[in-house]
Amino acid sequence: MLDNKFISAVITAAGSGRRMNSQINKPFLNIRGKKIIELTLDTLTKIDIFDEIILVIRKDDEDEIKKIIKGYDREIKYVYGSNTRELSTFEGLKALNSKCELVLTHDGVRPFASRELFYRVLEDLKSYKAVISATKTKDTIKIVDEDMVVDFTPNRDYVYNIQTPQAFDKKILFSMYEKYVKSEFKITDDSQLFEFFHRDIPVKIVSGEYSNIKITTREDILFAEAYLAEKRI
């Protein structure tokens, strides 16, 4: 049972605003009066199953994050991130309490993941060592070659868009990250480590939420503003 496990959450919030041509780092952009990272923390801090919450931030954002975490009635720790999302996650893992047995990772700029989604992901940790959230693709996907010529079309029934939250056995995830930082592999999400280092361990998919977008571009901001406006009606 998860009740007897020490569970930690690592939230990566060290992203820049480069792809938005913004002077403000993405987690600190305002959407209808709240910063993106605040919207994320509003949900996470209400999940009492977490024994600790660790934010991974840019050093330049330290003063700002100190002000933000004062607004919550539970302890939120923070560490400095690295130059990629994956290496920033590893910095968060290195800061975990030694008692940690299970760890959930989440993008700080996915502010609309519901509490129910977090609980669904954690619930499946009773049966699996790795659980991720994902939505079935709505689009036809084409695999192309280096010349942008179509190679083949995968069956859409088996194609999913991967999201966070993701949750793992902490020891397994940490050991794979130790191997990863010494390797030449490149990953785009934590669960991909299992494809390189632990194919014997199944990665379970939990149905995600189409509203659980990662805010990356200006178009995403428009969606986020409309989504929040609808929720507040």
C-alpha positions in Angstrom: 0.0 0.0 0.0 1.2 3.5 -0.8 0.1 4.7 2.7 3.3 3.4 4.2 5.6 4.7 1.5 7.5 8.0 1.6 6.4 9.8 -1.6 8.1 12.8 -3.1 7.2 15.2 -5.9 9.9 16.8 -8.1 8.6 19.8 -10.1 10.8 21.1 -12.8 10.4 24.9 -13.2 13.8 25.9 -14.7 12.6 26.7 -18.2 13.2 29.9 -20.0 10.9 32.0 -22.1 13.1 31.6 -25.2 10.5 30.0 -27.5 8.0 32.7 -26.6 10.5 35.5 -27.2 9.7 36.5 -23.6 12.0 38.2 -21.1 10.2 36.3 -18.3 10.9 32.7 -17.7 7.9 30.5 -18.5 7.0 29.4 -15.0 6.6 33.0 -14.0 4.4 34.2 -16.9 1.0 35.5 -15.7 -2.3 34.0 -16.8 -5.4 35.8 -15.6 -3.7 37.1 -12.5 -1.6 34.1 -11.5 1.8 32.8 -12.4 2.0 29.5 -14.2 4.0 27.9 -11.4 1.4 29.1 -8.8 -1.4 27.4 -10.7 0.7 24.2 -10.7 1.5 24.5 -7.0 -2.2 25.3 -6.1 -3.0 21.7 -7.2 0.0 19.9 -5.9 0.0 21.4 -2.4 -3.6 20.1 -1.9 -2.4 16.5 -2.5 -1.6 15.3 1.0 -0.1 12.0 -0.1 3.2 13.8 -0.8 5.7 13.8 2.0 7.8 16.4 0.3 7.7 18.7 -2.7 10.9 19.9 -4.4 11.0 22.6 -7.0 13.8 22.7 -9.5 14.4 26.4 -10.5 16.8 28.7 -12.3 19.2 30.4 -9.9 18.1 33.8 -11.3 14.5 33.0 -10.1 15.4 32.3 -6.5 14.1 35.6 -5.1 10.8 35.2 -7.0 10.3 31.6 -5.9 10.9 32.5 -2.3 8.0 35.0 -2.4 5.8 32.4 -4.1 6.4 29.5 -1.7 5.7 31.7 1.3 2.1 31.7 0.2 1.6 28.0 0.9 0.9 26.4 4.2 3.3 23.5 3.6 7.0 23.3 3.1 8.3 23.5 -0.5 12.0 23.0 -1.0 13.9 24.2 -4.1 17.2 23.4 -5.8 18.9 24.9 -8.8 18.3 23.1 -12.2 20.7 22.4 -15.1 20.7 23.2 -18.8 18.1 20.6 -19.8 14.8 19.5 -18.4 16.2 15.9 -17.8 19.3 17.1 -16.1 17.2 19.4 -14.0 15.1 16.5 -12.9 18.3 14.7 -11.8 19.2 17.6 -9.7 15.8 17.3 -8.0 16.3 13.6 -7.5 19.6 14.2 -5.8 17.9 16.5 -3.3 15.3 13.9 -2.3 14.9 12.9 1.3 16.8 9.7 2.0 13.5 8.1 3.1 12.0 8.6 -0.4 10.7 5.3 -1.9 8.4 6.6 -4.7 8.8 9.8 -6.7 6.5 11.7 -9.0 7.9 14.1 -11.6 5.9 16.9 -13.2 6.5 19.8 -15.5 5.9 23.1 -13.6 4.4 24.6 -16.8 1.6 22.0 -17.0 -0.7 23.9 -14.6 -4.0 22.2 -15.5 -3.3 18.6 -14.5 -6.1 17.7 -12.1 -5.7 16.3 -8.6 -7.6 13.2 -9.9 -4.9 12.7 -12.6 -2.1 12.8 -9.9 -4.0 10.2 -7.8 -4.6 7.9 -10.8 -0.9 7.9 -11.6 0.1 7.2 -8.0 -2.6 4.5 -7.6 -1.0 2.4 -10.3 2.3 2.5 -8.5 0.8 -0.3 -6.3 1.2 -2.6 -9.3 3.9 -1.1 -11.4 7.4 0.5 -11.0 6.8 3.1 -13.6 3.5 4.9 -14.4 3.0 7.8 -16.9 0.0 9.8 -18.1 -0.8 10.1 -21.8 -3.6 10.9 -24.2 -4.5 9.0 -27.3 -3.4 11.0 -30.4 -6.2 12.7 -32.3 -4.1 13.2 -35.4 -2.6 10.9 -38.0 1.2 10.6 -37.3 3.8 10.4 -40.0 7.4 9.2 -39.5 9.7 11.0 -41.8 13.4 10.7 -42.8 16.1 13.4 -42.6 14.9 14.8 -45.9 11.3 15.3 -44.6 10.0 12.5 -46.8 7.4 10.2 -45.3 8.7 6.8 -44.2 5.6 5.2 -42.8 2.4 5.9 -40.9 2.0 4.1 -37.5 -1.3 2.8 -36.5 -3.0 5.6 -34.6 -4.7 3.2 -32.2 -1.2 2.7 -30.6 0.1 6.3 -30.7 -0.1 8.3 -27.5 1.0 11.8 -26.5 3.0 11.5 -23.4 2.5 14.0 -20.5 3.4 14.4 -16.9 2.8 13.6 -14.1 4.9 10.4 -14.2 5.7 8.3 -11.1 8.4 5.8 -10.4 10.2 3.6 -7.9 12.8 6.1 -6.8 15.8 3.7 -6.6 15.3 2.5 -10.1 14.8 5.9 -11.6 17.8 7.3 -9.8 20.1 4.5 -10.8 19.1 5.0 -14.5 19.7 8.7 -14.3 23.2 7.9 -13.0 23.8 5.8 -16.1 22.2 8.4 -18.3 24.4 11.3 -17.4 27.4 9.2 -18.4 25.9 8.0 -21.7 25.4 9.6 -25.1 21.6 8.9 -25.0 19.1 11.8 -25.4 15.7 11.5 -23.8 12.6 13.7 -23.9 10.8 12.3 -20.8 11.8 10.3 -17.7 10.1 7.1 -18.8 12.2 6.9 -21.9 15.1 5.8 -19.6 13.4 2.4 -19.3 13.7 1.9 -23.0 17.5 2.3 -22.7 18.3 0.7 -19.4 15.3 -1.4 -18.1 13.2 -2.9 -20.9 12.4 -5.7 -18.5 10.3 -3.3 -16.4 6.9 -2.4 -18.0 5.9 1.3 -18.1 2.1 1.6 -17.5 0.1 4.3 -19.2 -2.8 6.0 -17.3 -5.3 8.1 -19.3 -4.2 11.7 -19.2 -6.2 14.9 -19.9 -6.3 16.9 -23.1 -6.4 20.1 -21.1 -3.1 19.1 -19.4 -1.0 21.1 -21.9 2.6 22.1 -21.5 2.8 25.8 -21.9 5.5 26.4 -24.4 4.4 28.8 -27.1 2.2 32.0 -27.3 -0.6 29.9 -28.7 -0.5 27.9 -25.5 -1.0 31.0 -23.4 -4.2 31.8 -25.4 -5.5 28.4 -24.7 -4.6 28.7 -21.0 -6.4 32.0 -20.7 -9.5 30.7 -22.3 -9.4 27.5 -20.2 -9.1 29.5 -17.0 -11.9 31.9 -18.0 -14.2 28.9 -18.6 -13.3 27.3 -15.3 -14.0 30.4 -13.4 -17.5 31.0 -14.9 
